[in-house]
Each structure stands twice: as structure tokens, then as C-alpha cells.
Amino acid sequence: MKGIEEKLLFLYKFARAPKQIGSVTPSSRFLAKKMVAAVPWQDVNYVAELGAGTGAITKFIARVSDQPAKVLLFEKDPFLRKQLTSRFLDYACYDDACKLQAALKQEGIARLDCMISGLPFFNFPQLLREQLMSQILATLKPEGLFIAFQYTLQMKIQLARHFDIEQIHFVPFNMPPAFVYVCRKRKEPSEEITSYEL
């Protein structure tokens, strides 16, 4: 898909469902590169992209991964999902990020090493945000990375409840300018090892 076609398609989809799409234009290459640069690809076997859209970030995942990681794409819009399936033949594509656990079970994956998100969380009702976060936490391995871009800092408090926010990058060369959160899932209590001196 050519750049101008991608932008027109994105604008059309935004006009029809602004809360679901979140922006009038696809993510810029500056934002996409910032997202994928935060991933230690040599240590990643399983990765998911939430809200893959037109594939603006997906194509950079395909370029930078050093080893053949298993990639799962999630996109709710049927037309965009069909486009993704035809463009990225090696990637499994699913329709609902609220069913992450079911998708992983179908793929035979226990936990994800990394999750990249383009979902406009702040546009969603709180109940949907909580459902998504529950699925993200259930499927991401302890100390796994959750990398998400948002257009404001309003999700910082909610993310900090579940993750250690290691970095927040501001990307001015995007429309609109965006913030990239690089978050690490905390270890689960059962996996914390406590030592006692006798």
C-alpha cells in the first residue's frame, strides 16, 4: 500500500470510528522506529502488536527483528485486518485484543516476551481499558516489555499501577506528536524469592 493510499484509508476509517482509530493519519516512521528500537529483539521469541492498523509499525517490526520471532497482530477493523493478513503472510492476525489469552492458546504460546501497542487507550471507556489491561497482564511474561504510544500523558497513572515505566520518549515528528511509554511488567508475587539468614 502506497503512502498516500494508506493516509487516505486511515482518514476514512478515522471519520467512521474516531474513538477506535484514534488519529487522522497513520503513525510516522519516526514513531514506528522509536517503538521498535526499544525492543531487545535478540531476546524476543513471541511478540504481539495491538491495534496494528495499516501496518505502519508492523513493517518496521518485519525489518528490524534479528531472529524469526513469532508475531501476532491484533486489529478490530475487518478491512484493515484483511490488508494486514495479505501483507504480512508470516504473522498471525486476530480481531480482538480483549481475547489475547485465547489467541495465545490457539498459537501454543505460554507468554509473550513483548507487546507493542498502538491502541488509543484514553479514547476507550474505563471498563474496556480494564479488560484490555487484564489480558495484557495475563499474557505478558514477568519482566516482559509493554511499549505503547499515546498522544497525552494521561495514561501514566494507570500504567504505573502495573508496570515499571522505564522511559517515556516524546516524538514531535508525528501527527499529532506522541509519547512512547517503555514499560516493564513487574515480577509476580509468587516468583519473588525471599532469602532468610539462619
Secondary structure, 3 states (H helix, E strand, C coil): CCHHHHHHHHHHHHHHCHHHHCCCCCCCHHHHHHHHHCCCHHHCCEEEEECCCCCCCHHHHHHHCCCCCEEEEECCCHHHHHHHHHHCCCCEEECCHHHHHHHHHHHCCCCEEEEEECCCHHHCCHHHHHHHHHHHHHHEEEEEEEEEEECCCCCHHHHHCCEEEEEEEEECCCCCCEEEEEEEECCCHHHCCCCCCC
